[in-house]
C-alpha cells in the first residue's frame, strides 16, 4: 500500500508541475484541445491535482 500511496503522491506532484507550466504557456499542456487558455488548464490539471492529493490523503487513513 505504501507504493500505491507514493505513486499517487508523484502523480499529484506531476499534475502540479503541469499546472504551473500550463499557466505560463497553455498551448504546451493543452496541445490536443481546440481552445488553449489558462481557464482550461485550471479545469484539467487543477482537478487532477485535487483528486490525486485527496486520494493520497485518504489512503493515509487506511493502514
PQR file of N, CA, C, O and H, with PARSE charges and radii, in Angstrom:
ATOM      1  N   UNK A   1       0.821  -1.191   0.000 -0.4000 1.5000
ATOM      2  CA  UNK A   1       0.000   0.000   0.000 -0.0000 2.0000
ATOM      3  C   UNK A   1       0.869   1.260   0.000  0.5500 1.7000
ATOM      4  O   UNK A   1       0.461   2.319  -0.478 -0.5500 1.4000
ATOM      5  N   UNK A   2       2.074   1.114   0.548 -0.4000 1.5000
ATOM      6  CA  UNK A   2       2.987   2.254   0.590 -0.0000 2.0000
ATOM      7  C   UNK A   2       3.335   2.727  -0.816  0.5500 1.7000
ATOM      8  O   UNK A   2       3.386   3.930  -1.071 -0.5500 1.4000
ATOM      9  H   UNK A   2       2.405   0.254   0.937  0.4000 1.0000
ATOM     10  N   UNK A   3       3.572   1.795  -1.722 -0.4000 1.5000
ATOM     11  CA  UNK A   3       3.985   2.164  -3.080 -0.0000 2.0000
ATOM     12  C   UNK A   3       2.842   2.768  -3.882  0.5500 1.7000
ATOM     13  O   UNK A   3       3.071   3.632  -4.729 -0.5500 1.4000
ATOM     14  H   UNK A   3       3.530   0.818  -1.515  0.4000 1.0000
ATOM     15  N   UNK A   4       1.635   2.334  -3.631 -0.4000 1.5000
ATOM     16  CA  UNK A   4       0.474   2.932  -4.292 -0.0000 2.0000
ATOM     17  C   UNK A   4       0.306   4.372  -3.826  0.5500 1.7000
ATOM     18  O   UNK A   4       0.060   5.271  -4.630 -0.5500 1.4000
ATOM     19  H   UNK A   4       1.449   1.633  -2.942  0.4000 1.0000
ATOM     20  N   UNK A   5       0.440   4.579  -2.532 -0.4000 1.5000
ATOM     21  CA  UNK A   5       0.321   5.931  -1.989 -0.0000 2.0000
ATOM     22  C   UNK A   5       1.437   6.830  -2.517  0.5500 1.7000
ATOM     23  O   UNK A   5       1.202   8.004  -2.802 -0.5500 1.4000
ATOM     24  H   UNK A   5       0.640   3.849  -1.879  0.4000 1.0000
ATOM     25  N   UNK A   6       2.635   6.295  -2.648 -0.4000 1.5000
ATOM     26  CA  UNK A   6       3.752   7.053  -3.196 -0.0000 2.0000
ATOM     27  C   UNK A   6       3.526   7.390  -4.667  0.5500 1.7000
ATOM     28  O   UNK A   6       3.848   8.493  -5.108 -0.5500 1.4000
ATOM     29  H   UNK A   6       2.826   5.341  -2.417  0.4000 1.0000
ATOM     30  N   UNK A   7       2.978   6.452  -5.421 -0.4000 1.5000
ATOM     31  CA  UNK A   7       2.652   6.711  -6.828 -0.0000 2.0000
ATOM     32  C   UNK A   7       1.624   7.820  -6.958  0.5500 1.7000
ATOM     33  O   UNK A   7       1.760   8.691  -7.818 -0.5500 1.4000
ATOM     34  H   UNK A   7       2.717   5.556  -5.063  0.4000 1.0000
ATOM     35  N   UNK A   8       0.604   7.802  -6.123 -0.4000 1.5000
ATOM     36  CA  UNK A   8      -0.421   8.851  -6.143 -0.0000 2.0000
ATOM     37  C   UNK A   8       0.194  10.195  -5.790  0.5500 1.7000
ATOM     38  O   UNK A   8      -0.172  11.215  -6.376 -0.5500 1.4000
ATOM     39  H   UNK A   8       0.494   7.095  -5.425  0.4000 1.0000
ATOM     40  N   UNK A   9       1.113  10.211  -4.851 -0.4000 1.5000
ATOM     41  CA  UNK A   9       1.792  11.460  -4.490 -0.0000 2.0000
ATOM     42  C   UNK A   9       2.610  11.995  -5.661  0.5500 1.7000
ATOM     43  O   UNK A   9       2.583  13.194  -5.940 -0.5500 1.4000
ATOM     44  H   UNK A   9       1.410   9.383  -4.376  0.4000 1.0000
ATOM     45  N   UNK A  10       3.334  11.119  -6.345 -0.4000 1.5000
ATOM     46  CA  UNK A  10       4.115  11.553  -7.509 -0.0000 2.0000
ATOM     47  C   UNK A  10       3.213  12.045  -8.637  0.5500 1.7000
ATOM     48  O   UNK A  10       3.563  12.996  -9.336 -0.5500 1.4000
ATOM     49  H   UNK A  10       3.356  10.146  -6.119  0.4000 1.0000
ATOM     50  N   UNK A  11       2.078  11.421  -8.820 -0.4000 1.5000
ATOM     51  CA  UNK A  11       1.127  11.903  -9.822 -0.0000 2.0000
ATOM     52  C   UNK A  11       0.583  13.279  -9.437  0.5500 1.7000
ATOM     53  O   UNK A  11       0.339  14.116 -10.306 -0.5500 1.4000
ATOM     54  H   UNK A  11       1.794  10.648  -8.252  0.4000 1.0000
ATOM     55  N   UNK A  12       0.397  13.510  -8.161 -0.4000 1.5000
ATOM     56  CA  UNK A  12      -0.014  14.838  -7.694 -0.0000 2.0000
ATOM     57  C   UNK A  12       1.060  15.883  -7.932  0.5500 1.7000
ATOM     58  O   UNK A  12       0.763  17.001  -8.354 -0.5500 1.4000
ATOM     59  H   UNK A  12       0.595  12.831  -7.455  0.4000 1.0000
ATOM     60  N   UNK A  13       2.311  15.521  -7.662 -0.4000 1.5000
ATOM     61  CA  UNK A  13       3.422  16.434  -7.950 -0.0000 2.0000
ATOM     62  C   UNK A  13       3.508  16.745  -9.445  0.5500 1.7000
ATOM     63  O   UNK A  13       3.728  17.889  -9.841 -0.5500 1.4000
ATOM     64  H   UNK A  13       2.552  14.613  -7.320  0.4000 1.0000
ATOM     65  N   UNK A  14       3.334  15.719 -10.258 -0.4000 1.5000
ATOM     66  CA  UNK A  14       3.407  15.908 -11.702 -0.0000 2.0000
ATOM     67  C   UNK A  14       2.290  16.817 -12.193  0.5500 1.7000
ATOM     68  O   UNK A  14       2.525  17.688 -13.030 -0.5500 1.4000
ATOM     69  H   UNK A  14       3.155  14.789  -9.936  0.4000 1.0000
ATOM     70  N   UNK A  15       1.092  16.626 -11.687 -0.4000 1.5000
ATOM     71  CA  UNK A  15      -0.003  17.488 -12.119 -0.0000 2.0000
ATOM     72  C   UNK A  15       0.190  18.918 -11.636  0.5500 1.7000
ATOM     73  O   UNK A  15      -0.237  19.850 -12.318 -0.5500 1.4000
ATOM     74  H   UNK A  15       0.901  15.919 -11.007  0.4000 1.0000
ATOM     75  N   UNK A  16       0.820  19.121 -10.483 -0.4000 1.5000
ATOM     76  CA  UNK A  16       1.083  20.488 -10.042 -0.0000 2.0000
ATOM     77  C   UNK A  16       2.142  21.152 -10.921  0.5500 1.7000
ATOM     78  O   UNK A  16       2.044  22.344 -11.212 -0.5500 1.4000
ATOM     79  H   UNK A  16       1.167  18.363  -9.930  0.4000 1.0000
ATOM     80  N   UNK A  17       3.145  20.400 -11.344 -0.4000 1.5000
ATOM     81  CA  UNK A  17       4.146  20.947 -12.266 -0.0000 2.0000
ATOM     82  C   UNK A  17       3.504  21.265 -13.608  0.5500 1.7000
ATOM     83  O   UNK A  17       3.769  22.315 -14.192 -0.5500 1.4000
ATOM     84  H   UNK A  17       3.225  19.432 -11.108  0.4000 1.0000
ATOM     85  N   UNK A  18       2.657  20.359 -14.099 -0.4000 1.5000
ATOM     86  CA  UNK A  18       1.954  20.612 -15.359 -0.0000 2.0000
ATOM     87  C   UNK A  18       1.045  21.832 -15.245  0.5500 1.7000
ATOM     88  O   UNK A  18       0.903  22.586 -16.208 -0.5500 1.4000
ATOM     89  H   UNK A  18       2.442  19.506 -13.624  0.4000 1.0000
ATOM     90  N   UNK A  19       0.433  22.032 -14.089 -0.4000 1.5000
ATOM     91  CA  UNK A  19      -0.413  23.201 -13.874 -0.0000 2.0000
ATOM     92  C   UNK A  19       0.411  24.480 -13.961  0.5500 1.7000
ATOM     93  O   UNK A  19      -0.007  25.446 -14.599 -0.5500 1.4000
ATOM     94  H   UNK A  19       0.549  21.420 -13.308  0.4000 1.0000
ATOM     95  N   UNK A  20       1.572  24.492 -13.326 -0.4000 1.5000
ATOM     96  CA  UNK A  20       2.419  25.686 -13.366 -0.0000 2.0000
ATOM     97  C   UNK A  20       2.942  25.961 -14.771  0.5500 1.7000
ATOM     98  O   UNK A  20       2.981  27.112 -15.205 -0.5500 1.4000
ATOM     99  H   UNK A  20       1.912  23.707 -12.807  0.4000 1.0000
ATOM    100  N   UNK A  21       3.343  24.913 -15.480 -0.4000 1.5000
ATOM    101  CA  UNK A  21       3.808  25.095 -16.859 -0.0000 2.0000
ATOM    102  C   UNK A  21       2.659  25.571 -17.737  0.5500 1.7000
ATOM    103  O   UNK A  21       2.846  26.427 -18.601 -0.5500 1.4000
ATOM    104  H   UNK A  21       3.311  23.977 -15.127  0.4000 1.0000
ATOM    105  N   UNK A  22       1.483  25.022 -17.520 -0.4000 1.5000
ATOM    106  CA  UNK A  22       0.319  25.412 -18.313 -0.0000 2.0000
ATOM    107  C   UNK A  22      -0.132  26.830 -18.053  0.5500 1.7000
ATOM    108  O   UNK A  22      -0.711  27.465 -18.934 -0.5500 1.4000
ATOM    109  H   UNK A  22       1.331  24.326 -16.819  0.4000 1.0000
ATOM    110  N   UNK A  23       0.121  27.339 -16.861 -0.4000 1.5000
ATOM    111  CA  UNK A  23      -0.219  28.736 -16.597 -0.0000 2.0000
ATOM    112  C   UNK A  23       0.722  29.675 -17.325  0.5500 1.7000
ATOM    113  O   UNK A  23       0.341  30.792 -17.673 -0.5500 1.4000
ATOM    114  H   UNK A  23       0.592  26.823 -16.145  0.4000 1.0000
ATOM    115  N   UNK A  24       1.921  29.240 -17.553 -0.4000 1.5000
ATOM    116  CA  UNK A  24       2.876  30.063 -18.295 -0.0000 2.0000
ATOM    117  C   UNK A  24       2.617  29.972 -19.800  0.5500 1.7000
ATOM    118  O   UNK A  24       2.503  30.998 -20.470 -0.5500 1.4000
ATOM    119  H   UNK A  24       2.231  28.332 -17.271  0.4000 1.0000
ATOM    120  N   UNK A  25       2.524  28.769 -20.327 -0.4000 1.5000
ATOM    121  CA  UNK A  25       2.250  28.541 -21.749 -0.0000 2.0000
ATOM    122  C   UNK A  25       1.149  27.489 -21.867  0.5500 1.7000
ATOM    123  O   UNK A  25       1.444  26.294 -21.840 -0.5500 1.4000
ATOM    124  H   UNK A  25       2.616  27.936 -19.783  0.4000 1.0000
ATOM    125  N   UNK A  26      -0.100  27.900 -21.998 -0.4000 1.5000
ATOM    126  CA  UNK A  26      -1.196  26.929 -22.045 -0.0000 2.0000
ATOM    127  C   UNK A  26      -1.114  25.967 -23.224  0.5500 1.7000
ATOM    128  O   UNK A  26      -1.574  24.830 -23.115 -0.5500 1.4000
ATOM    129  H   UNK A  26      -0.340  28.870 -22.020  0.4000 1.0000
ATOM    130  N   UNK A  27      -0.547  26.389 -24.333 -0.4000 1.5000
ATOM    131  CA  UNK A  27      -0.518  25.516 -25.507 -0.0000 2.0000
ATOM    132  C   UNK A  27       0.339  24.279 -25.265  0.5500 1.7000
ATOM    133  O   UNK A  27       0.035  23.211 -25.797 -0.5500 1.4000
ATOM    134  H   UNK A  27      -0.174  27.312 -24.421  0.4000 1.0000
ATOM    135  N   UNK A  28       1.396  24.399 -24.479 -0.4000 1.5000
ATOM    136  CA  UNK A  28       2.287  23.257 -24.265 -0.0000 2.0000
ATOM    137  C   UNK A  28       1.597  22.124 -23.514  0.5500 1.7000
ATOM    138  O   UNK A  28       1.942  20.958 -23.709 -0.5500 1.4000
ATOM    139  H   UNK A  28       1.643  25.266 -24.047  0.4000 1.0000
ATOM    140  N   UNK A  29       0.628  22.448 -22.659 -0.4000 1.5000
ATOM    141  CA  UNK A  29      -0.034  21.412 -21.880 -0.0000 2.0000
ATOM    142  C   UNK A  29      -1.386  21.012 -22.452  0.5500 1.7000
ATOM    143  O   UNK A  29      -1.917  19.965 -22.083 -0.5500 1.4000
ATOM    144  H   UNK A  29       0.348  23.395 -22.501  0.4000 1.0000
ATOM    145  N   UNK A  30      -1.954  21.813 -23.338 -0.4000 1.5000
ATOM    146  CA  UNK A  30      -3.255  21.504 -23.931 -0.0000 2.0000
ATOM    147  C   UNK A  30      -3.173  21.500 -25.450  0.5500 1.7000
ATOM    148  O   UNK A  30      -4.042  22.067 -26.112 -0.5500 1.4000
ATOM    149  H   UNK A  30      -1.522  22.664 -23.638  0.4000 1.0000
ATOM    150  N   UNK A  31      -2.174  20.890 -26.000 -0.4000 1.5000
ATOM    151  CA  UNK A  31      -1.964  20.918 -27.444 -0.0000 2.0000
ATOM    152  C   UNK A  31      -3.047  20.170 -28.202  0.5500 1.7000
ATOM    153  O   UNK A  31      -3.240  20.441 -29.387 -0.5500 1.4000
ATOM    154  H   UNK A  31      -1.467  20.430 -25.462  0.4000 1.0000
ATOM    155  N   UNK A  32      -3.758  19.248 -27.580 -0.4000 1.5000
ATOM    156  CA  UNK A  32      -4.774  18.462 -28.275 -0.0000 2.0000
ATOM    157  C   UNK A  32      -6.149  19.146 -28.269  0.5500 1.7000
ATOM    158  O   UNK A  32      -7.047  18.723 -28.998 -0.5500 1.4000
ATOM    159  H   UNK A  32      -3.601  19.028 -26.617  0.4000 1.0000
ATOM    160  N   UNK A  33      -6.323  20.188 -27.463 -0.4000 1.5000
ATOM    161  CA  UNK A  33      -7.610  20.878 -27.361 -0.0000 2.0000
ATOM    162  C   UNK A  33      -7.740  21.944 -28.443  0.5500 1.7000
ATOM    163  O   UNK A  33      -6.748  22.451 -28.967 -0.5500 1.4000
ATOM    164  H   UNK A  33      -5.594  20.532 -26.872  0.4000 1.0000
ATOM    165  N   UNK A  34      -8.989  22.270 -28.764 -0.4000 1.5000
ATOM    166  CA  UNK A  34      -9.236  23.359 -29.710 -0.0000 2.0000
ATOM    167  C   UNK A  34      -8.971  24.719 -29.068  0.5500 1.7000
ATOM    168  O   UNK A  34      -8.473  25.641 -29.713 -0.5500 1.4000
ATOM    169  H   UNK A  34      -9.796  21.859 -28.339  0.4000 1.0000
ATOM    170  N   UNK A  35      -9.310  24.821 -27.800 -0.4000 1.5000
ATOM    171  CA  UNK A  35      -9.117  26.069 -27.064 -0.0000 2.0000
ATOM    172  C   UNK A  35      -8.048  25.834 -26.008  0.5500 1.7000
ATOM    173  O   UNK A  35      -8.184  24.955 -25.156 -0.5500 1.4000
ATOM    174  H   UNK A  35      -9.714  24.071 -27.276  0.4000 1.0000
ATOM    175  N   UNK A  36      -6.985  26.625 -26.070 -0.4000 1.5000
ATOM    176  CA  UNK A  36      -5.918  26.518 -25.071 -0.0000 2.0000
ATOM    177  C   UNK A  36      -5.837  27.833 -24.309  0.5500 1.7000
ATOM    178  O   UNK A  36      -5.241  28.800 -24.784 -0.5500 1.4000
ATOM    179  H   UNK A  36      -6.875  27.338 -26.761  0.4000 1.0000
ATOM    180  N   UNK A  37      -6.441  27.862 -23.127 -0.4000 1.5000
ATOM    181  CA  UNK A  37      -6.340  29.048 -22.286 -0.0000 2.0000
ATOM    182  C   UNK A  37      -6.091  28.622 -20.850  0.5500 1.7000
ATOM    183  O   UNK A  37      -6.124  27.434 -20.529 -0.5500 1.4000
ATOM    184  H   UNK A  37      -6.925  27.077 -22.742  0.4000 1.0000
ATOM    185  N   UNK A  38      -5.844  29.595 -19.993 -0.4000 1.5000
ATOM    186  CA  UNK A  38      -5.479  29.286 -18.615 -0.0000 2.0000
ATOM    187  C   UNK A  38      -6.639  28.709 -17.817  0.5500 1.7000
ATOM    188  O   UNK A  38      -6.436  27.924 -16.891 -0.5500 1.4000
ATOM    189  H   UNK A  38      -5.817  30.560 -20.254  0.4000 1.0000
ATOM    190  N   UNK A  39      -7.851  29.100 -18.180 -0.4000 1.5000
ATOM    191  CA  UNK A  39      -9.024  28.547 -17.506 -0.0000 2.0000
ATOM    192  C   UNK A  39      -9.122  27.041 -17.745  0.5500 1.7000
ATOM    193  O   UNK A  39      -9.431  26.281 -16.828 -0.5500 1.4000
ATOM    194  H   UNK A  39      -8.015  29.738 -18.933  0.4000 1.0000
ATOM    195  N   UNK A  40      -8.864  26.625 -18.953 -0.4000 1.5000
ATOM    196  CA  UNK A  40      -8.910  25.202 -19.289 -0.0000 2.0000
ATOM    197  C   UNK A  40      -7.791  24.441 -18.583  0.5500 1.7000
ATOM    198  O   UNK A  40      -7.978  23.294 -18.178 -0.5500 1.4000
ATOM    199  H   UNK A  40      -8.614  27.243 -19.698  0.4000 1.0000
ATOM    200  N   UNK A  41      -6.629  25.077 -18.434 -0.4000 1.5000
ATOM    201  CA  UNK A  41      -5.524  24.454 -17.705 -0.0000 2.0000
ATOM    202  C   UNK A  41      -5.937  24.225 -16.256  0.5500 1.7000
ATOM    203  O   UNK A  41      -5.668  23.161 -15.698 -0.5500 1.4000
ATOM    204  H   UNK A  41      -6.476  26.009 -18.762  0.4000 1.0000
ATOM    205  N   UNK A  42      -6.587  25.213 -15.639 -0.4000 1.5000
ATOM    206  CA  UNK A  42      -7.078  25.043 -14.271 -0.0000 2.0000
ATOM    207  C   UNK A  42      -8.106  23.923 -14.190  0.5500 1.7000
ATOM    208  O   UNK A  42      -8.102  23.144 -13.236 -0.5500 1.4000
ATOM    209  H   UNK A  42      -6.805  26.077 -16.092  0.4000 1.0000
ATOM    210  N   UNK A  43      -8.986  23.838 -15.184 -0.4000 1.5000
ATOM    211  CA  UNK A  43     -10.015  22.803 -15.160 -0.0000 2.0000
ATOM    212  C   UNK A  43      -9.409  21.409 -15.255  0.5500 1.7000
ATOM    213  O   UNK A  43      -9.817  20.508 -14.522 -0.5500 1.4000
ATOM    214  H   UNK A  43      -8.989  24.470 -15.959  0.4000 1.0000
ATOM    215  N   UNK A  44      -8.461  21.222 -16.132 -0.4000 1.5000
ATOM    216  CA  UNK A  44      -7.896  19.890 -16.348 -0.0000 2.0000
ATOM    217  C   UNK A  44      -6.916  19.518 -15.246  0.5500 1.7000
ATOM    218  O   UNK A  44      -7.115  18.529 -14.540 -0.5500 1.4000
ATOM    219  H   UNK A  44      -8.130  21.954 -16.728  0.4000 1.0000
ATOM    220  N   UNK A  45      -5.864  20.305 -15.099 -0.4000 1.5000
ATOM    221  CA  UNK A  45      -4.792  19.932 -14.184 -0.0000 2.0000
ATOM    222  C   UNK A  45      -5.088  20.307 -12.730  0.5500 1.7000
ATOM    223  O   UNK A  45      -4.566  19.671 -11.814 -0.5500 1.4000
ATOM    224  H   UNK A  45      -5.702  21.108 -15.672  0.4000 1.0000
ATOM    225  N   UNK A  46      -5.904  21.314 -12.512 -0.4000 1.5000
ATOM    226  CA  UNK A  46      -6.322  21.627 -11.149 -0.0000 2.0000
ATOM    227  C   UNK A  46      -7.215  20.541 -10.571  0.5500 1.7000
ATOM    228  O   UNK A  46      -7.099  20.187  -9.398 -0.5500 1.4000
ATOM    229  H   UNK A  46      -6.328  21.831 -13.256  0.4000 1.0000
ATOM    230  N   UNK A  47      -8.105  20.016 -11.404 -0.4000 1.5000
ATOM    231  CA  UNK A  47      -8.954  18.909 -10.965 -0.0000 2.0000
ATOM    232  C   UNK A  47      -8.119  17.677 -10.663  0.5500 1.7000
ATOM    233  O   UNK A  47      -8.330  17.015  -9.647 -0.5500 1.4000
ATOM    234  H   UNK A  47      -8.199  20.303 -12.358  0.4000 1.0000
ATOM    235  N   UNK A  48      -7.174  17.364 -11.538 -0.4000 1.5000
ATOM    236  CA  UNK A  48      -6.290  16.223 -11.280 -0.0000 2.0000
ATOM    237  C   UNK A  48      -5.492  16.414  -9.999  0.5500 1.7000
ATOM    238  O   UNK A  48      -5.302  15.466  -9.238 -0.5500 1.4000
ATOM    239  H   UNK A  48      -7.002  17.902 -12.363  0.4000 1.0000
ATOM    240  N   UNK A  49      -5.026  17.624  -9.759 -0.4000 1.5000
ATOM    241  CA  UNK A  49      -4.257  17.918  -8.557 -0.0000 2.0000
ATOM    242  C   UNK A  49      -5.089  17.675  -7.304  0.5500 1.7000
ATOM    243  O   UNK A  49      -4.618  17.041  -6.361 -0.5500 1.4000
ATOM    244  H   UNK A  49      -5.180  18.395 -10.377  0.4000 1.0000
ATOM    245  N   UNK A  50      -6.310  18.170  -7.288 -0.4000 1.5000
ATOM    246  CA  UNK A  50      -7.186  17.988  -6.129 -0.0000 2.0000
ATOM    247  C   UNK A  50      -7.529  16.518  -5.939  0.5500 1.7000
ATOM    248  O   UNK A  50      -7.546  16.027  -4.810 -0.5500 1.4000
ATOM    249  H   UNK A  50      -6.692  18.686  -8.055  0.4000 1.0000
ATOM    250  N   UNK A  51      -7.802  15.814  -7.026 -0.4000 1.5000
ATOM    251  CA  UNK A  51      -8.162  14.397  -6.936 -0.0000 2.0000
ATOM    252  C   UNK A  51      -7.002  13.568  -6.403  0.5500 1.7000
ATOM    253  O   UNK A  51      -7.189  12.755  -5.497 -0.5500 1.4000
ATOM    254  H   UNK A  51      -7.788  16.213  -7.943  0.4000 1.0000
ATOM    255  N   UNK A  52      -5.811  13.763  -6.951 -0.4000 1.5000
ATOM    256  CA  UNK A  52      -4.669  12.963  -6.512 -0.0000 2.0000
ATOM    257  C   UNK A  52      -4.284  13.244  -5.065  0.5500 1.7000
ATOM    258  O   UNK A  52      -3.964  12.317  -4.321 -0.5500 1.4000
ATOM    259  H   UNK A  52      -5.660  14.424  -7.686  0.4000 1.0000
ATOM    260  N   UNK A  53      -4.311  14.519  -4.651 -0.4000 1.5000
ATOM    261  CA  UNK A  53      -3.955  14.815  -3.269 -0.0000 2.0000
ATOM    262  C   UNK A  53      -5.028  14.342  -2.288  0.5500 1.7000
ATOM    263  O   UNK A  53      -4.708  13.950  -1.166 -0.5500 1.4000
ATOM    264  H   UNK A  53      -4.571  15.272  -5.255  0.4000 1.0000
ATOM    265  N   UNK A  54      -6.281  14.374  -2.695 -0.4000 1.5000
ATOM    266  CA  UNK A  54      -7.315  13.861  -1.797 -0.0000 2.0000
ATOM    267  C   UNK A  54      -7.236  12.337  -1.686  0.5500 1.7000
ATOM    268  O   UNK A  54      -7.478  11.789  -0.611 -0.5500 1.4000
ATOM    269  H   UNK A  54      -6.540  14.692  -3.607  0.4000 1.0000
ATOM    270  N   UNK A  55      -6.903  11.647  -2.775 -0.4000 1.5000
ATOM    271  CA  UNK A  55      -6.703  10.200  -2.697 -0.0000 2.0000
ATOM    272  C   UNK A  55      -5.500   9.879  -1.826  0.5500 1.7000
ATOM    273  O   UNK A  55      -5.548   8.952  -1.017 -0.5500 1.4000
ATOM    274  H   UNK A  55      -6.707  12.092  -3.649  0.4000 1.0000
ATOM    275  N   UNK A  56      -4.422  10.635  -1.983 -0.4000 1.5000
ATOM    276  CA  UNK A  56      -3.237  10.432  -1.154 -0.0000 2.0000
ATOM    277  C   UNK A  56      -3.568  10.641   0.321  0.5500 1.7000
ATOM    278  O   UNK A  56      -3.151   9.860   1.176 -0.5500 1.4000
ATOM    279  H   UNK A  56      -4.383  11.388  -2.640  0.4000 1.0000
ATOM    280  N   UNK A  57      -4.309  11.684   0.607 -0.4000 1.5000
ATOM    281  CA  UNK A  57      -4.690  11.966   1.977 -0.0000 2.0000
ATOM    282  C   UNK A  57      -5.619  10.880   2.517  0.5500 1.7000
ATOM    283  O   UNK A  57      -5.495  10.468   3.670 -0.5500 1.4000
ATOM    284  H   UNK A  57      -4.648  12.318  -0.087  0.4000 1.0000
ATOM    285  N   UNK A  58      -6.548  10.420   1.680 -0.4000 1.5000
ATOM    286  CA  UNK A  58      -7.476   9.385   2.095 -0.0000 2.0000
ATOM    287  C   UNK A  58      -6.789   8.041   2.326  0.5500 1.7000
ATOM    288  O   UNK A  58      -7.164   7.297   3.232 -0.5500 1.4000
ATOM    289  H   UNK A  58      -6.649  10.755   0.743  0.4000 1.0000
ATOM    290  N   UNK A  59      -5.801   7.736   1.522 -0.4000 1.5000
ATOM    291  CA  UNK A  59      -5.071   6.487   1.723 -0.0000 2.0000
ATOM    292  C   UNK A  59      -4.219   6.497   2.988  0.5500 1.7000
ATOM    293  O   UNK A  59      -3.813   5.442   3.477 -0.5500 1.4000
ATOM    294  H   UNK A  59      -5.496   8.340   0.786  0.4000 1.0000
ATOM    295  N   UNK A  60      -3.950   7.682   3.513 -0.4000 1.5000
ATOM    296  CA  UNK A  60      -3.194   7.777   4.758 -0.0000 2.0000
ATOM    297  C   UNK A  60      -3.958   7.234   5.949  0.5500 1.7000
ATOM    298  O   UNK A  60      -3.350   6.838   6.944 -0.5500 1.4000
ATOM    299  H   UNK A  60      -4.279   8.538   3.115  0.4000 1.0000
ATOM    300  N   UNK A  61      -5.289   7.209   5.865 -0.4000 1.5000
ATOM    301  CA  UNK A  61      -6.104   6.682   6.964 -0.0000 2.0000
ATOM    302  C   UNK A  61      -6.247   5.166   6.918  0.5500 1.7000
ATOM    303  O   UNK A  61      -6.622   4.541   7.910 -0.5500 1.4000
ATOM    304  H   UNK A  61      -5.782   7.530   5.057  0.4000 1.0000
ATOM    305  N   UNK A  62      -5.948   4.576   5.763 -0.4000 1.5000
ATOM    306  CA  UNK A  62      -6.053   3.126   5.634 -0.0000 2.0000
ATOM    307  C   UNK A  62      -4.710   2.506   6.027  0.5500 1.7000
ATOM    308  O   UNK A  62      -3.677   2.846   5.450 -0.5500 1.4000
ATOM    309  H   UNK A  62      -5.644   5.083   4.956  0.4000 1.0000
ATOM    310  N   UNK A  63      -4.723   1.653   6.947 -0.4000 1.5000
ATOM    311  CA  UNK A  63      -3.476   1.013   7.389 -0.0000 2.0000
ATOM    312  C   UNK A  63      -3.488  -0.440   7.050  0.5500 1.7000
ATOM    313  O   UNK A  63      -2.526  -1.150   7.341 -0.5500 1.4000
ATOM    314  H   UNK A  63      -5.563   1.377   7.415  0.4000 1.0000
TER
END
